[in-house]
Amino acid sequence: MQPDSNTSLTSEQQQALEAATFRRLIAHLDERKDVQNIDLMILAGFCRNCLSKWYLAGAEAQEIDLDIDAAREAVYGMPYAQWKTEHQPAATPEQLAALDKATSGQ
């Protein structure tokens, strides 16, 4: 993300703003546990699992030793298995159909 040409941000300021934005996104998703990953995928094309994978990719790009479980915990705020047990019901047939339609480009 590039700052507007009218804005003079240092790279440190830009990085701090991006980090704050990411933290706010994670907090927002934590506040909205009622929003399921499949619903996010249908509407936005990404979900908490995607964020976890992007987090891991960022760590790998910086040669930081991190595994997918730690990345998921950073995004979910708890171990992924616990999240699934506490907050993720099975997808409905309607959700699965909507996801199929959204990802098939129709």
Residue, then its C-alpha position, 0 to 999 in steps of 0.5 A: m500500500q502506497p501513501d497518497s502523494n499529498t502525504s509524507l510518511t516515513s517508511e517507519q510511519q507507514q509500517a506502524l500504520e499498517a501494523a495498527t490497521f492489521r491489529r484492528l482488523i484482528a480485533h474486529l474479527d475477534e469481536r465478530k466470532d459470529v461471522q464464519n470463515i465461509d461467509l468471509m470467503i463468500l463475500a470477500g474472498f478471504c478469511r481468517n485462515c487466509l490471514s494466517k497464511w499471509y502472516l506465515a508468508g510474511a514471517e518466512a519472507q523475513e526469515i522468522d521461524l514460525d509455523i502455521d499453528a503459531a500464525r493461526e493463533a496470532v490471528y484467531g487469538m487461540p489454538y485453531a482447534q479450540w476456535k473450531t470447537e467453540h466458534q465454527p459450526a458445520a457449513t450449511p448446504e446454502q453456504l457451501a453452494a454460495l462458496d462454490k458459486a463465489t469461487s467458480g466465478q459464476 
